[in-house]
Amino acid sequence: MNRDTGGGPTSPEGPGLGRGRSWTLAVLVFAGGLAYSNWLLEFVVHTGLDHVNSFLSQLEEPGHPYRALFVGGDLVSAALLLIAAVLALVWSRPNRWYVAGWVLLGLFGAATIADASNPMSGTAESEASRGLFPQLRHVHALTSTAAVTAMFAAIIVFTVLVFRSRLFPVLRTVGVAFLATLVLATLALAVGDNLEQHFGDHFALGVVQRLQVAAMSAWLATLAFALCRGPFADGG
């Protein structure tokens, strides 16, 4: 007998996705995560920024020579994840954890679009030198916070789903490892920000933020792999 995991069936077919639809979602999610990793191009092109202490948002400042490249990557990522979220919600059977996870991924996409559309001003850049959180009075920092929060919540919701339903084994192992990395990086950002404000020194917050974003992209790749190999792909 199938058990209900919070509003939906937990049969081998999960929320009712067939193999073709699962692969479609997997490709969209993987491509979205890959596009969200566009910041790695800063190691290929000369950005003029210090990778250790600068924030990724500085790659998208007005006047930056490669702004279009980095903004474009974020917009592509957001669009792909929004499409994936809509398709997943349309194609699946009701399951509150599954639905919540995809809604949050969709919100991440929407917040990322807003984030890319509201680059840091010169004033915000000046305040960034004092740490991450003083920027919260700026629209860009608010949208960045919304995006990270939505992704963080989505990962937690999907993690609850896989432990309750026994779906997606890879998300219970590799996925949890990336979640732990994300938690540690987020805590380190908060602590490092306070240290910078109190001691006026640099604590490599740029490295920590890059680790945080890398963990999110890696988790998206893991979700894509799970969609290809997990029970959701067995529905025909």
BALO-481376 format. One line per 3 residues: number of its first residue (from 1); their letters; for each residue x, z, y of N, C-alpha, C. Coordinates in steps of 0.1 Angstrom, whole numbers, plus 5000, padded with zeros to 4 digits. Example, Ala and Ser with C-alpha at 12.3 -4.5 7.8 and 13.67 -1.06 7.14 Angstrom:
BEGIN
1	AS	5132/5078/4943/5123/5078/4955/5132/5078/4967  5128/5071/4978/5137/5071/4989/5129/5079/5000
// end
This chain:
BEGIN
1	MNR	5008/5000/4988/5000/5000/5000/5009/5000/5012  5005/4992/5022/5013/4991/5035/5010/5003/5043  5020/5008/5050/5018/5019/5059/5017/5014/5073
4	DTG	5009/5020/5081/5008/5016/5095/5019/5023/5103  5027/5016/5111/5038/5022/5119/5034/5021/5133  5023/5027/5137/5020/5028/5151/5012/5016/5156
7	GGP	5002/5012/5149/4993/5002/5154/4995/4989/5147  5003/4987/5137/5005/4974/5131/5009/4975/5117  5008/4964/5109/5012/4964/5095/5027/4964/5093
10	TSP	5031/4969/5082/5045/4969/5078/5047/4961/5065  5040/4951/5063/5042/4943/5051/5055/4936/5052  5060/4929/5042/5073/4922/5043/5073/4911/5054
13	EGP	5061/4907/5058/5060/4897/5069/5060/4904/5083  5061/4917/5083/5061/4924/5096/5050/4921/5105  5052/4917/5117/5042/4914/5126/5036/4900/5124
16	GLG	5039/4893/5113/5033/4881/5109/5040/4868/5114  5053/4869/5117/5061/4858/5121/5065/4850/5109  5064/4837/5109/5069/4829/5099/5084/4826/5101
19	RGR	5090/4819/5092/5105/4817/5093/5108/4808/5105  5100/4798/5108/5102/4789/5119/5101/4796/5132  5091/4805/5134/5089/4812/5146/5100/4823/5148
22	SWT	5104/4829/5137/5115/4839/5137/5128/4832/5142  5131/4821/5137/5143/4814/5141/5142/4809/5156  5130/4805/5160/5128/4802/5174/5131/4813/5183
25	LAV	5126/4825/5180/5128/4837/5188/5143/4841/5187  5149/4839/5175/5163/4843/5173/5172/4834/5182  5169/4821/5183/5177/4812/5191/5176/4816/5206
28	LVF	5163/4818/5210/5161/4822/5224/5168/4835/5228  5167/4845/5219/5173/4858/5222/5188/4857/5222  5194/4850/5212/5208/4848/5211/5214/4841/5224
31	AGG	5207/4830/5227/5211/4822/5239/5210/4831/5252  5199/4839/5252/5198/4848/5264/5209/4858/5265  5213/4864/5254/5224/4873/5254/5237/4867/5257
34	LAY	5239/4854/5252/5251/4847/5255/5252/4844/5270  5241/4839/5276/5241/4836/5290/5243/4849/5298  5238/4860/5293/5240/4873/5301/5255/4877/5300
37	SNW	5262/4871/5291/5277/4874/5290/5285/4865/5299  5278/4858/5308/5286/4848/5317/5296/4855/5325  5295/4868/5327/5306/4875/5335/5320/4874/5329
40	LLE	5320/4871/5316/5333/4869/5309/5341/4858/5315  5334/4849/5322/5341/4838/5328/5350/4842/5340  5348/4855/5344/5357/4860/5354/5372/4860/5349
43	FVV	5374/4860/5336/5387/4860/5331/5392/4845/5329  5384/4836/5332/5388/4822/5332/5390/4816/5346  5381/4819/5355/5382/4814/5368/5387/4825/5377
46	HTG	5393/4822/5388/5399/4832/5397/5389/4837/5407  5384/4849/5404/5374/4855/5413/5379/4863/5424  5392/4867/5423/5397/4875/5434/5393/4890/5433
49	LDH	5386/4894/5423/5382/4908/5422/5390/4915/5412  5391/4928/5414/5397/4937/5405/5388/4941/5393  5392/4936/5381/5383/4938/5370/5381/4953/5366
52	VNS	5390/4961/5370/5390/4976/5367/5380/4983/5376  5379/4980/5388/5371/4988/5398/5360/4981/5404  5359/4968/5403/5348/4960/5409/5336/4961/5400
55	FLS	5324/4959/5406/5312/4958/5399/5308/4943/5397  5301/4941/5386/5297/4927/5383/5288/4921/5394  5281/4929/5400/5272/4923/5411/5280/4917/5422
58	QLE	5293/4921/5424/5301/4915/5434/5305/4900/5431  5303/4896/5418/5305/4882/5415/5294/4873/5421  5283/4879/5425/5271/4872/5429/5269/4873/5444
61	EPG	5279/4879/5451/5277/4881/5465/5277/4868/5473  5269/4867/5484/5269/4855/5492/5283/4852/5497  5287/4839/5495/5301/4835/5499/5311/4836/5488
64	HPY	5308/4842/5477/5317/4842/5466/5318/4827/5460  5330/4823/5458/5332/4808/5454/5325/4804/5441  5323/4814/5432/5316/4811/5419/5303/4817/5418
67	RAL	5297/4820/5429/5284/4827/5429/5273/4819/5421  5273/4806/5423/5263/4798/5417/5264/4799/5401  5277/4800/5397/5279/4800/5382/5274/4813/5376
70	FVG	5277/4824/5383/5273/4837/5377/5258/4840/5379  5252/4836/5391/5238/4837/5393/5230/4828/5383  5235/4816/5382/5229/4807/5372/5228/4812/5358
73	GDL	5239/4819/5354/5239/4824/5340/5229/4835/5339  5228/4844/5349/5218/4855/5348/5203/4849/5348  5201/4839/5356/5188/4833/5357/5184/4826/5344
76	VSA	5193/4819/5338/5191/4813/5325/5188/4824/5314  5196/4834/5314/5194/4845/5305/5180/4851/5306  5176/4854/5319/5163/4860/5321/5152/4851/5317
79	ALL	5153/4838/5320/5142/4829/5316/5141/4828/5301  5152/4827/5294/5151/4826/5279/5145/4839/5273  5148/4850/5278/5143/4863/5273/5128/4864/5276
82	LIA	5124/4860/5288/5110/4860/5292/5102/4851/5283  5107/4839/5280/5100/4830/5271/5099/4836/5257  5110/4842/5252/5110/4848/5239/5100/4859/5238
85	AVL	5099/4868/5249/5090/4879/5249/5075/4874/5248  5072/4864/5256/5059/4858/5257/5055/4852/5243  5064/4845/5237/5061/4838/5224/5060/4849/5213
88	ALV	5068/4859/5214/5067/4870/5203/5054/4877/5204  5049/4879/5216/5036/4886/5218/5025/4878/5214  5026/4865/5217/5015/4856/5213/5014/4853/5198
91	WSR	5026/4853/5192/5027/4849/5177/5024/4861/5168  5026/4873/5172/5027/4884/5163/5013/4891/5161  5012/4899/5150/5001/4908/5149/5003/4920/5157
94	PNR	4993/4927/5160/4994/4939/5169/5003/4950/5162  5012/4956/5169/5020/4967/5165/5026/4973/5178  5022/4985/5181/5025/4990/5194/5040/4991/5197
97	WYV	5048/4995/5187/5062/4995/5189/5068/4982/5191  5064/4972/5183/5069/4958/5184/5065/4953/5198  5052/4954/5201/5047/4949/5214/5054/4956/5226
100	AGW	5056/4969/5225/5063/4976/5236/5078/4971/5238  5084/4968/5227/5098/4963/5227/5099/4950/5234  5090/4941/5230/5090/4927/5237/5086/4928/5251
103	VLL	5076/4936/5254/5072/4938/5268/5084/4942/5277  5091/4952/5272/5103/4957/5279/5114/4947/5280  5116/4938/5270/5126/4928/5271/5121/4918/5282
106	GLF	5108/4915/5282/5102/4907/5293/5105/4912/5307  5103/4925/5308/5105/4932/5321/5120/4931/5325  5128/4932/5315/5143/4931/5317/5145/4917/5323
109	GAA	5139/4907/5317/5141/4893/5323/5136/4892/5337  5124/4898/5340/5118/4897/5353/5127/4904/5363  5132/4916/5359/5141/4924/5368/5154/4917/5371
112	TIA	5159/4910/5360/5172/4902/5362/5170/4891/5372  5158/4884/5371/5156/4874/5381/5156/4879/5395  5149/4891/5397/5148/4897/5410/5162/4902/5414
115	DAS	5170/4906/5404/5184/4911/5407/5192/4899/5412  5192/4888/5405/5200/4876/5409/5195/4870/5423  5182/4873/5426/5177/4867/5438/5179/4876/5450
118	NPM	5185/4888/5448/5187/4898/5459/5202/4902/5458  5211/4894/5461/5226/4898/5460/5229/4909/5470  5240/4915/5467/5245/4926/5476/5249/4920/5490
121	SGT	5246/4928/5500/5250/4925/5513/5264/4930/5516  5269/4927/5527/5282/4932/5531/5282/4947/5532  5271/4953/5537/5270/4967/5538/5270/4974/5524
124	AES	5263/4968/5515/5262/4973/5501/5276/4972/5495  5283/4962/5497/5297/4961/5491/5305/4972/5496  5304/4975/5509/5312/4986/5515/5309/4999/5508
127	EAS	5296/5002/5506/5292/5014/5499/5295/5014/5485  5297/5003/5479/5300/5002/5464/5314/5009/5462  5322/5008/5472/5336/5014/5470/5335/5029/5469
130	RGL	5323/5035/5472/5322/5050/5471/5315/5053/5458  5311/5043/5449/5305/5046/5437/5293/5038/5434  5287/5039/5423/5276/5030/5419/5263/5034/5425
133	FPQ	5259/5047/5424/5246/5051/5428/5243/5052/5442  5252/5053/5452/5249/5052/5466/5242/5039/5470  5243/5029/5461/5237/5016/5464/5222/5016/5462
136	LRH	5217/5027/5457/5202/5027/5454/5193/5025/5466  5198/5026/5478/5190/5023/5489/5188/5008/5491  5195/5000/5484/5195/4986/5485/5186/4979/5474
139	VHA	5180/4968/5478/5171/4962/5469/5178/4957/5456  5190/4952/5458/5198/4947/5447/5201/4958/5437  5205/4970/5442/5208/4981/5433/5195/4986/5426
142	LTS	5184/4985/5432/5171/4989/5426/5168/4980/5415  5169/4967/5417/5166/4957/5407/5176/4958/5395  5188/4961/5398/5198/4963/5387/5195/4975/5379
145	TAA	5191/4986/5386/5187/4998/5378/5174/4995/5370  5165/4987/5375/5153/4984/5368/5156/4976/5355  5165/4966/5357/5169/4958/5345/5176/4966/5334
148	VTA	5186/4974/5338/5192/4982/5328/5183/4992/5321  5174/4998/5329/5164/5007/5324/5155/5001/5314  5150/4989/5317/5141/4981/5308/5149/4978/5295
151	MFA	5161/4973/5296/5168/4970/5284/5171/4982/5276  5175/4993/5282/5178/5006/5275/5165/5010/5268  5154/5010/5274/5141/5014/5268/5137/5004/5257
154	AII	5140/4991/5258/5136/4982/5248/5145/4985/5235  5157/4987/5237/5166/4990/5226/5161/5003/5218  5157/5013/5226/5152/5025/5220/5139/5023/5212
157	VFT	5130/5015/5218/5118/5012/5212/5120/5004/5199  5128/4994/5199/5131/4986/5187/5138/4995/5176  5146/5004/5181/5153/5013/5172/5143/5022/5165
160	VLV	5133/5028/5172/5122/5036/5166/5115/5027/5156  5112/5015/5160/5104/5006/5151/5111/5004/5138  5124/5001/5138/5131/4998/5126/5133/5010/5117
163	FRS	5133/5022/5123/5134/5034/5114/5121/5038/5109  5110/5035/5116/5097/5038/5111/5091/5028/5101  5095/5016/5102/5090/5005/5094/5099/5001/5083
166	RLF	5112/5004/5084/5122/4999/5075/5125/4984/5076  5121/4978/5087/5124/4965/5090/5138/4964/5097  5143/4952/5097/5156/4949/5104/5167/4959/5101
169	PVL	5172/4959/5088/5182/4969/5085/5195/4968/5094  5198/4957/5099/5210/4956/5107/5208/4963/5120  5196/4964/5125/5194/4972/5137/5195/4987/5135
172	RTV	5194/4991/5123/5196/5005/5120/5210/5009/5118  5219/4999/5118/5233/5002/5116/5241/4997/5128  5243/4984/5128/5250/4978/5140/5243/4980/5153
175	GVA	5230/4979/5153/5222/4980/5165/5223/4994/5171  5223/5004/5162/5224/5018/5166/5238/5021/5172  5248/5014/5167/5262/5016/5172/5263/5010/5186
178	FLA	5256/4999/5189/5256/4994/5202/5248/5002/5212  5237/5008/5207/5229/5017/5215/5238/5030/5219  5245/5035/5209/5254/5046/5212/5264/5043/5223
181	TLV	5270/5030/5222/5279/5026/5232/5273/5025/5245  5261/5020/5246/5253/5019/5258/5251/5032/5265  5247/5042/5256/5244/5056/5261/5257/5062/5267
184	LAT	5268/5061/5260/5281/5066/5264/5286/5060/5277  5284/5047/5278/5288/5040/5290/5280/5044/5302  5267/5045/5300/5258/5049/5311/5261/5063/5316
187	LAL	5264/5072/5306/5268/5086/5310/5281/5086/5318  5290/5078/5313/5303/5077/5319/5302/5072/5333  5293/5062/5336/5291/5057/5349/5286/5068/5358
190	AVG	5276/5076/5353/5271/5087/5361/5282/5097/5365  5289/5101/5355/5300/5111/5357/5311/5105/5366  5315/5093/5363/5325/5087/5371/5321/5085/5386
193	DNL	5308/5082/5388/5303/5080/5402/5305/5094/5409  5301/5105/5403/5302/5118/5409/5316/5121/5412  5325/5118/5403/5339/5121/5405/5345/5113/5416
196	EQH	5341/5100/5417/5346/5092/5428/5341/5098/5442  5329/5102/5442/5324/5107/5455/5330/5121/5459  5334/5129/5449/5340/5142/5452/5355/5141/5454
199	FGD	5362/5132/5447/5376/5132/5448/5382/5119/5455  5373/5110/5458/5377/5098/5465/5387/5089/5458  5387/5090/5445/5397/5082/5437/5389/5072/5429
202	HFA	5396/5063/5423/5389/5053/5414/5390/5058/5399  5379/5056/5392/5379/5060/5378/5375/5048/5369  5379/5036/5372/5377/5025/5364/5363/5022/5360
205	LGV	5354/5024/5370/5340/5022/5367/5336/5008/5365  5345/4999/5369/5342/4985/5366/5344/4982/5352  5353/4988/5345/5355/4987/5331/5343/4992/5323
208	VQR	5339/5004/5328/5328/5011/5321/5315/5002/5322  5313/4997/5334/5301/4989/5336/5301/4976/5327  5313/4970/5326/5314/4958/5318/5312/4962/5303
211	LQV	5316/4974/5299/5313/4978/5285/5298/4980/5283  5292/4985/5294/5277/4987/5293/5270/4974/5291  5274/4964/5299/5267/4951/5299/5270/4944/5286
214	AAM	5283/4946/5281/5287/4940/5268/5279/4945/5257  5276/4958/5257/5268/4965/5247/5254/4959/5246  5248/4956/5258/5235/4951/5259/5235/4936/5253
217	SAW	5245/4928/5256/5245/4915/5251/5248/4915/5236  5256/4924/5231/5259/4925/5217/5246/4929/5209  5238/4938/5215/5226/4943/5209/5216/4931/5208
220	LAT	5215/4923/5218/5207/4911/5218/5211/4901/5207  5224/4900/5205/5229/4891/5194/5225/4897/5181  5226/4910/5180/5222/4917/5167/5207/4915/5164
223	LAF	5199/4916/5175/5184/4914/5173/5182/4899/5168  5189/4890/5174/5188/4876/5170/5191/4874/5155  5202/4881/5151/5206/4880/5137/5195/4886/5128
226	ALC	5190/4897/5133/5179/4904/5125/5167/4895/5123  5164/4888/5134/5152/4879/5133/5154/4868/5123  5167/4864/5122/5170/4853/5112/5170/4858/5098
229	RGP	5175/4870/5096/5177/4876/5082/5167/4886/5078  5160/4892/5087/5151/4903/5084/5138/4899/5078  5130/4909/5075/5117/4907/5069/5108/4898/5077
232	FAD	5109/4898/5090/5101/4889/5098/5102/4875/5095  5113/4871/5089/5115/4857/5086/5110/4853/5072  5103/4862/5065/5098/4859/5052/5084/4854/5052
235	GG	5078/4853/5063/5064/4850/5063/5060/4836/5061  5070/4827/5059/5067/4813/5056/5069/4804/5067
// end
